Amino acid sequence: MRGKAAIAIAAATVLGLAACGGPPESEENDGDLEWDDEAQQYVMEEEIANGEAALKVWFEEDYLAEAVIDAFNEQYPDVTVEYELVGKHDTASKMALAGEAGTGADVFMTFYNEIPNAIDDGTAAPLGNYTDVLEGRMNETFTGVVSQDDQMYAVPVTTESMALMYNETLLEELTGSPEPAATWEEIAELAEDYNDPASNQWTIRMSNSEIYRAYPILSTLGWQVFPDNDAANPGFGDEGLVEALEYYAGLRDIYDVPSGDGGWETIEEAFAEGETPYVTTGPWSFALFDEGAEENGFEYGVTTMPTAEGGDPATTFAGMHVAAVSGFTEYPAAARVFANFLASDEGAAAVYGSTGQIPALNEDLISGVEGIADDPHVAGIVEQSAQAELVPQIPEYFWEVGDTLVIDVWDDLSDAAAAQEKAVETYEELHGI
């Protein structure tokens, strides 16, 4: 899928051993590296700059690694970069062992929520002067979650978020305007005439079995997940959650489909057929929708998630892939140069061109990335990402408890208050284990 590269957790061609194995760098300095003020970058170690030694990086996909390395070598033709495929879910934990053993990477890709632990165990090194450079190119939402004590410890590379996607052609036929609804109430008004349950015709389609996808609705009623960024307090006990859950359950009036029936073919594939005005999903669906729009003769747009009338802006969960410099690297300057390159215009173009993933750059910079200016759908994801939650280190059991919570109210297995009480008790029990 475009926008959400498949996880390829496997070893690939390893062109050489990493130049790693040194002790973790001090967090108080950047190892006395030489900084070029004019170029706004570190001066690479001579043996890397002249190709005598190789820089080693961990990527998850061949096509991404090759595209980025090719683009990097256009600027630094004498630098040798070797790569190994390691799944992002594994890199942080693997680096903790491989780095110390001298077999790790100089730069590794991972998920943003792995960085706090990587900082604590010295696996991720501070980016030094690149902190100021990157903070000038990215939203604080992105830079803040990979920072500690005014230092960034990873380079935000790509981001993704759910958004509202709408069939412009169909909306113009139905309402006289291709402009999307801004509120759920507007969608409900259209549903009164357009919905036809007997023929499985719906104004909007959405998954109702995941808190990941329900959160934009719950948040517009004022509920915030992990309000203190404390794993012990996911927010399940907040008084306002009951009202938010009741509102969420009420949306079944406009999409009367049980949670268990909300699969890919029910939601995304049905939208691609051109007979559904709205769908809530993410950029991973772009390839399918592009194909469907061409085959079925419609145009679609992407915008921010709808709100409840008079409610707060809808907050989504954002995903973000990052590049970290190993705290064990023998080439901290060159490693920083490579990591920072991923957030440059050229690096972002290589990432987008090879994966379709959206660079984690400010909106004005994204529009200048090669290929993106011709993609009419990116701006909506970027706009929604700016009001998304990047919560560090969400416990895995949060998703289990949250999914059960929204399923219980959507399928009317219990009322909102009882579902909330169950979620609080279950989460506390799992958190205490």
C-alpha positions as CSV (number, residue, x, y, z in Angstrom):
1,M,0.0,0.0,0.0
2,R,1.1,3.5,-0.8
3,G,1.6,5.6,2.4
4,K,2.1,2.6,4.7
5,A,4.9,0.4,3.7
6,A,4.6,-3.2,4.5
7,I,6.8,-4.5,7.3
8,A,9.6,-6.6,6.0
9,I,11.2,-8.2,9.1
10,A,14.0,-10.1,7.6
11,A,17.7,-9.9,7.2
12,A,18.8,-8.7,3.8
13,T,22.1,-8.3,2.0
14,V,24.7,-7.0,4.4
15,L,27.5,-5.4,2.6
16,G,29.8,-5.2,5.5
17,L,30.1,-4.9,9.3
18,A,29.0,-1.7,11.0
19,A,31.6,0.7,12.2
20,C,30.1,0.6,15.7
21,G,31.0,-0.6,19.1
22,G,32.2,2.5,20.9
23,P,30.8,3.6,24.2
24,P,27.6,5.7,24.3
25,E,28.2,9.4,23.8
26,S,27.6,11.8,26.6
27,E,24.3,13.6,26.5
28,E,26.0,16.8,27.6
29,N,27.9,17.3,24.4
30,D,28.2,16.3,20.7
31,G,31.5,14.6,21.1
32,D,33.5,17.7,20.1
33,L,32.4,17.3,16.5
34,E,33.3,20.0,13.9
35,W,30.3,22.0,12.8
36,D,30.3,23.9,9.5
37,D,28.2,27.0,10.1
38,E,28.0,27.9,6.4
39,A,26.8,24.5,5.4
40,Q,24.8,24.0,8.6
41,Q,26.0,20.4,9.0
42,Y,28.7,18.4,10.8
43,V,32.0,17.7,9.0
44,M,32.2,14.0,8.4
45,E,35.0,11.8,9.7
46,E,37.7,11.6,7.0
47,E,37.6,7.8,6.6
48,I,33.9,8.1,5.9
49,A,34.1,11.1,3.7
50,N,36.8,9.5,1.4
51,G,35.2,6.1,1.3
52,E,37.9,4.2,3.3
53,A,35.2,3.1,5.8
54,A,31.5,2.5,5.3
55,L,28.5,4.0,7.1
56,K,26.0,1.3,8.0
57,V,22.2,1.9,8.3
58,W,19.2,-0.2,9.1
59,F,16.1,0.2,7.0
60,E,13.0,-1.9,6.8
61,E,12.5,-1.9,3.0
62,D,15.0,-2.5,0.1
63,Y,13.3,0.1,-2.1
64,L,13.5,2.8,0.6
65,A,17.1,2.1,1.5
66,E,18.2,2.1,-2.2
67,A,16.3,5.3,-3.0
68,V,17.7,7.2,0.0
69,I,21.3,6.0,-0.4
70,D,21.2,6.9,-4.1
71,A,20.0,10.4,-3.3
72,F,22.6,10.7,-0.5
73,N,25.4,9.7,-2.9
74,E,24.3,12.4,-5.4
75,Q,25.5,14.9,-2.8
76,Y,28.3,12.8,-1.2
77,P,29.5,10.5,-4.1
78,D,32.6,9.3,-2.2
79,V,30.7,8.1,0.9
80,T,30.0,4.3,1.0
81,V,26.7,3.5,2.7
82,E,25.8,-0.1,3.4
83,Y,22.4,-1.3,4.7
84,E,20.7,-4.2,6.4
85,L,17.0,-4.8,6.6
86,V,15.7,-4.8,10.1
87,G,12.0,-4.3,11.0
88,K,11.2,-1.1,12.8
89,H,9.5,-2.9,15.6
90,D,12.9,-4.7,16.3
91,T,15.5,-2.0,15.8
92,A,15.6,-0.3,19.2
93,S,15.8,-3.5,21.2
94,K,18.2,-5.0,18.7
95,M,20.5,-2.0,18.7
96,A,20.8,-2.1,22.5
97,L,22.6,-5.5,22.1
98,A,24.2,-5.2,18.7
99,G,25.5,-1.7,19.3
100,E,27.5,-2.7,22.3
101,A,28.7,-5.9,20.5
102,G,30.0,-3.8,17.6
103,T,27.6,-5.3,15.0
104,G,24.9,-2.6,15.0
105,A,24.1,0.2,12.7
106,D,25.4,3.8,12.7
107,V,21.8,5.0,11.9
108,F,18.6,3.1,12.4
109,M,15.0,3.6,11.5
110,T,12.4,3.0,14.2
111,F,9.0,4.3,15.5
112,Y,8.9,7.6,17.5
113,N,7.6,5.9,20.6
114,E,10.7,3.8,20.9
115,I,12.9,6.8,21.4
116,P,12.3,7.4,25.1
117,N,13.7,4.0,26.0
118,A,16.5,4.4,23.4
119,I,17.5,7.6,25.1
120,D,17.5,6.0,28.6
121,D,19.7,3.1,27.5
122,G,22.1,5.2,25.4
123,T,21.1,3.6,22.2
124,A,20.0,6.9,20.6
125,A,22.5,9.7,20.6
126,P,21.6,13.5,20.7
127,L,21.6,15.2,17.4
128,G,23.5,18.2,18.6
129,N,23.3,21.3,16.4
130,Y,20.9,19.6,14.1
131,T,18.3,20.1,16.7
132,D,18.0,23.8,15.7
133,V,18.0,22.9,12.0
134,L,15.2,20.4,12.3
135,E,13.1,22.5,14.6
136,G,13.0,25.0,11.9
137,R,11.7,22.5,9.4
138,M,9.1,20.6,11.4
139,N,6.1,21.1,13.6
140,E,6.8,21.0,17.3
141,T,4.3,18.1,17.5
142,F,6.9,16.0,15.7
143,T,10.1,17.3,17.3
144,G,8.8,17.4,20.8
145,V,8.2,13.6,21.2
146,V,11.8,12.8,20.3
147,S,13.4,15.5,22.4
148,Q,14.8,15.6,25.9
149,D,16.5,18.5,27.7
150,D,16.3,20.7,24.6
151,Q,18.0,18.0,22.4
152,M,16.4,16.0,19.7
153,Y,17.4,12.3,19.7
154,A,15.9,11.3,16.4
155,V,15.0,12.8,13.0
156,P,11.3,12.7,12.2
157,V,11.1,11.2,8.7
158,T,7.5,10.3,7.8
159,T,4.1,10.8,9.4
160,E,0.6,9.5,8.8
161,S,-2.8,10.1,10.2
162,M,-6.4,9.3,9.5
163,A,-8.4,11.9,7.7
164,L,-11.8,12.4,6.1
165,M,-11.9,11.4,2.4
166,Y,-14.8,12.4,0.3
167,N,-16.1,11.7,-3.2
168,E,-16.2,15.2,-4.8
169,T,-18.1,14.0,-7.8
170,L,-20.8,12.2,-5.9
171,L,-21.2,15.1,-3.4
172,E,-21.8,17.6,-6.2
173,E,-24.5,15.3,-7.6
174,L,-26.2,14.9,-4.2
175,T,-25.8,18.4,-2.7
176,G,-24.8,20.7,-5.6
177,S,-21.4,21.3,-4.1
178,P,-18.1,19.2,-4.0
179,E,-17.2,20.7,-0.7
180,P,-17.1,18.2,2.3
181,A,-19.0,18.4,5.5
182,A,-17.3,19.9,8.5
183,T,-19.5,18.2,11.2
184,W,-21.0,14.8,11.9
185,E,-24.4,16.6,12.0
186,E,-24.0,17.6,8.3
187,I,-23.1,14.0,7.4
188,A,-26.2,12.8,9.3
189,E,-28.4,15.2,7.4
190,L,-27.2,13.8,4.1
191,A,-27.6,10.3,5.4
192,E,-31.4,10.8,6.0
193,D,-31.9,10.8,2.2
194,Y,-28.9,8.8,0.9
195,N,-28.7,5.9,3.2
196,D,-30.4,2.7,2.0
197,P,-29.5,-0.2,4.4
198,A,-31.4,-2.7,2.2
199,S,-28.9,-2.2,-0.6
200,N,-25.9,-1.5,1.7
201,Q,-25.7,2.1,0.6
202,W,-24.2,4.4,3.2
203,T,-23.3,8.1,3.4
204,I,-20.1,7.3,5.3
205,R,-18.1,4.1,6.0
206,M,-15.7,3.7,8.9
207,S,-14.2,1.0,11.1
208,N,-15.9,0.7,14.5
209,S,-13.8,-1.9,16.2
210,E,-10.7,0.1,17.0
211,I,-10.1,3.0,19.4
212,Y,-7.5,4.2,16.9
213,R,-10.3,5.0,14.5
214,A,-12.9,6.0,17.1
215,Y,-10.6,8.5,18.9
216,P,-11.2,11.4,16.4
217,I,-14.9,11.2,17.3
218,L,-14.3,10.9,21.1
219,S,-11.8,13.7,21.1
220,T,-14.2,16.2,19.4
221,L,-16.4,15.8,22.5
222,G,-13.4,16.8,24.7
223,W,-11.9,13.4,25.7
224,Q,-8.1,13.3,25.6
225,V,-6.1,10.1,25.8
226,F,-3.2,10.0,28.3
227,P,-3.7,13.6,29.3
228,D,-0.6,13.6,31.5
229,N,1.5,11.4,29.2
230,D,1.4,9.0,32.1
231,A,1.0,5.3,31.3
232,A,-0.9,4.8,34.5
233,N,-3.6,7.3,33.4
234,P,-5.0,6.6,29.9
235,G,-8.0,8.8,30.5
236,F,-10.5,6.0,30.7
237,G,-11.8,7.3,34.0
238,D,-12.5,10.9,32.8
239,E,-16.1,12.1,33.4
240,G,-16.4,13.4,29.9
241,L,-15.8,10.1,28.3
242,V,-19.3,8.8,29.0
243,E,-20.8,11.7,27.0
244,A,-18.3,11.1,24.2
245,L,-19.1,7.4,24.1
246,E,-22.8,8.2,23.9
247,Y,-22.2,10.5,21.0
248,Y,-20.1,7.8,19.3
249,A,-22.8,5.2,19.8
250,G,-25.4,7.6,18.3
251,L,-23.5,7.6,15.0
252,R,-24.7,4.1,14.4
253,D,-27.9,5.9,13.2
254,I,-25.9,6.9,10.1
255,Y,-23.8,3.8,9.6
256,D,-25.8,0.9,11.0
257,V,-23.1,-1.8,10.6
258,P,-21.9,-4.1,13.4
259,S,-18.3,-3.6,14.4
260,G,-17.4,-7.1,13.2
261,D,-18.5,-6.3,9.7
262,G,-16.2,-3.3,9.2
263,G,-13.5,-4.9,7.1
264,W,-11.4,-3.6,4.3
265,E,-13.9,-4.6,1.6
266,T,-16.8,-3.1,3.5
267,I,-15.1,0.3,3.9
268,E,-12.2,1.1,1.6
269,E,-13.1,-1.0,-1.4
270,A,-16.7,0.2,-1.3
271,F,-15.5,3.8,-1.3
272,A,-13.3,3.0,-4.3
273,E,-16.4,1.8,-6.2
274,G,-17.6,5.4,-6.2
275,E,-20.9,5.1,-4.4
276,T,-20.0,6.3,-0.9
277,P,-19.7,10.0,-0.2
278,Y,-17.4,9.8,2.8
279,V,-14.9,7.4,4.4
280,T,-12.5,7.8,7.3
281,T,-9.1,6.2,6.7
282,G,-5.5,7.0,6.1
283,P,-3.0,7.5,3.3
284,W,-2.4,3.8,3.1
285,S,-5.7,3.8,1.1
286,F,-4.5,6.3,-1.5
287,A,-3.4,3.7,-4.1
288,L,-6.7,1.9,-4.0
289,F,-8.7,5.1,-4.2
290,D,-6.6,6.4,-7.0
291,E,-7.3,3.3,-9.0
292,G,-10.9,3.3,-8.1
293,A,-11.4,6.9,-9.0
294,E,-9.9,6.3,-12.5
295,E,-11.9,3.2,-13.1
296,N,-15.2,4.6,-11.9
297,G,-14.9,8.2,-13.1
298,F,-14.8,10.2,-9.9
299,E,-12.5,12.6,-8.1
300,Y,-11.9,12.5,-4.3
301,G,-10.5,14.9,-1.8
302,V,-8.9,14.6,1.7
303,T,-9.6,16.9,4.6
304,T,-9.6,17.1,8.4
305,M,-11.9,14.8,10.4
306,P,-15.4,16.1,11.1
307,T,-16.3,17.5,14.5
308,A,-19.4,17.4,16.6
309,E,-21.3,20.6,16.1
310,G,-19.8,23.1,18.5
311,G,-17.2,20.5,19.6
312,D,-13.4,20.6,19.6
313,P,-11.2,20.0,16.6
314,A,-11.0,16.2,16.0
315,T,-7.7,14.8,17.2
316,T,-6.3,11.6,15.6
317,F,-3.5,9.3,16.6
318,A,-0.5,10.0,14.4
319,G,2.2,7.6,13.4
320,M,5.7,8.7,12.8
321,H,8.9,6.9,11.6
322,V,12.2,8.3,12.7
323,A,15.9,7.9,12.1
324,A,18.2,7.7,15.1
325,V,22.0,7.9,15.4
326,S,23.4,5.1,17.4
327,G,25.0,6.0,20.7
328,F,27.6,3.4,19.9
329,T,28.7,4.7,16.5
330,E,32.4,5.4,15.8
331,Y,31.3,7.9,13.2
332,P,28.9,10.3,15.0
333,A,29.4,13.2,12.6
334,A,28.7,11.2,9.4
335,A,25.9,9.3,11.1
336,R,24.2,12.7,12.0
337,V,24.7,13.9,8.4
338,F,23.0,10.9,7.0
339,A,20.1,11.0,9.5
340,N,19.6,14.7,8.9
341,F,19.6,14.1,5.1
342,L,16.4,12.1,5.5
343,A,14.6,15.4,6.5
344,S,16.2,17.4,3.7
345,D,14.3,18.3,0.5
346,E,16.3,15.7,-1.4
347,G,15.9,13.0,1.3
348,A,12.2,13.7,1.6
349,A,11.8,13.4,-2.2
350,A,13.5,10.0,-2.1
351,V,11.4,8.8,0.8
352,Y,8.1,10.0,-0.9
353,G,9.1,8.8,-4.3
354,S,9.9,5.3,-3.2
355,T,7.2,4.7,-0.6
356,G,4.5,7.3,-1.0
357,Q,4.9,8.1,2.7
358,I,4.4,11.7,3.7
359,P,7.5,13.5,5.0
360,A,7.2,14.9,8.5
361,L,8.0,18.5,7.3
362,N,6.2,21.8,7.7
363,E,3.4,22.3,5.2
364,D,5.3,25.0,3.3
365,L,8.3,22.7,2.8
366,I,6.2,19.6,1.9
367,S,4.7,21.5,-1.1
368,G,8.2,21.9,-2.5
369,V,9.1,18.2,-2.3
370,E,9.4,16.6,-5.7
371,G,6.2,14.8,-6.6
372,I,4.1,16.0,-3.7
373,A,3.0,19.2,-5.5
374,D,1.2,17.1,-8.0
375,D,-0.5,15.0,-5.3
376,P,-3.8,16.7,-4.4
377,H,-4.4,14.5,-1.4
378,V,-1.3,15.1,0.8
379,A,-2.4,18.5,2.1
380,G,-5.4,17.1,4.0
381,I,-3.3,14.5,5.8
382,V,-0.7,17.1,6.7
383,E,-3.4,19.4,8.1
384,Q,-4.9,16.6,10.2
385,S,-1.5,15.5,11.4
386,A,-0.9,19.0,12.8
387,Q,-3.7,18.3,15.3
388,A,-2.8,14.7,16.0
389,E,-1.6,13.0,19.1
390,L,1.9,11.6,19.3
391,V,1.8,9.9,22.7
392,P,5.1,8.4,23.8
393,Q,5.1,4.7,24.7
394,I,1.5,3.7,24.6
395,P,1.2,0.3,26.4
396,E,0.1,-2.5,24.0
397,Y,-2.8,-3.4,26.3
398,F,-4.2,0.1,25.9
399,W,-5.3,-0.9,22.4
400,E,-6.9,-4.1,23.6
401,V,-8.9,-2.3,26.4
402,G,-9.8,0.6,24.1
403,D,-11.0,-1.6,21.3
404,T,-13.2,-3.5,23.6
405,L,-14.6,-0.2,25.0
406,V,-15.7,1.2,21.6
407,I,-17.0,-2.2,20.4
408,D,-19.2,-2.5,23.6
409,V,-20.9,0.8,23.0
410,W,-21.2,0.5,19.2
411,D,-22.7,-2.9,19.3
412,D,-24.9,-2.0,22.3
413,L,-23.3,-4.7,24.5
414,S,-23.4,-2.3,27.4
415,D,-24.2,1.4,28.0
416,A,-21.5,4.0,28.0
417,A,-21.1,4.2,31.8
418,A,-20.8,0.4,32.2
419,A,-18.3,0.2,29.3
420,Q,-16.2,3.0,30.9
421,E,-16.2,1.2,34.2
422,K,-15.1,-2.0,32.6
423,A,-12.3,-0.2,30.7
424,V,-11.0,1.4,33.9
425,E,-10.9,-1.8,35.8
426,T,-9.4,-3.9,33.0
427,Y,-6.7,-1.3,32.3
428,E,-5.8,-1.0,36.0
429,E,-5.5,-4.7,36.3
430,L,-3.3,-5.1,33.2
431,H,-1.2,-2.1,34.1
432,G,-0.6,-3.6,37.6
433,I,0.7,-6.9,36.2
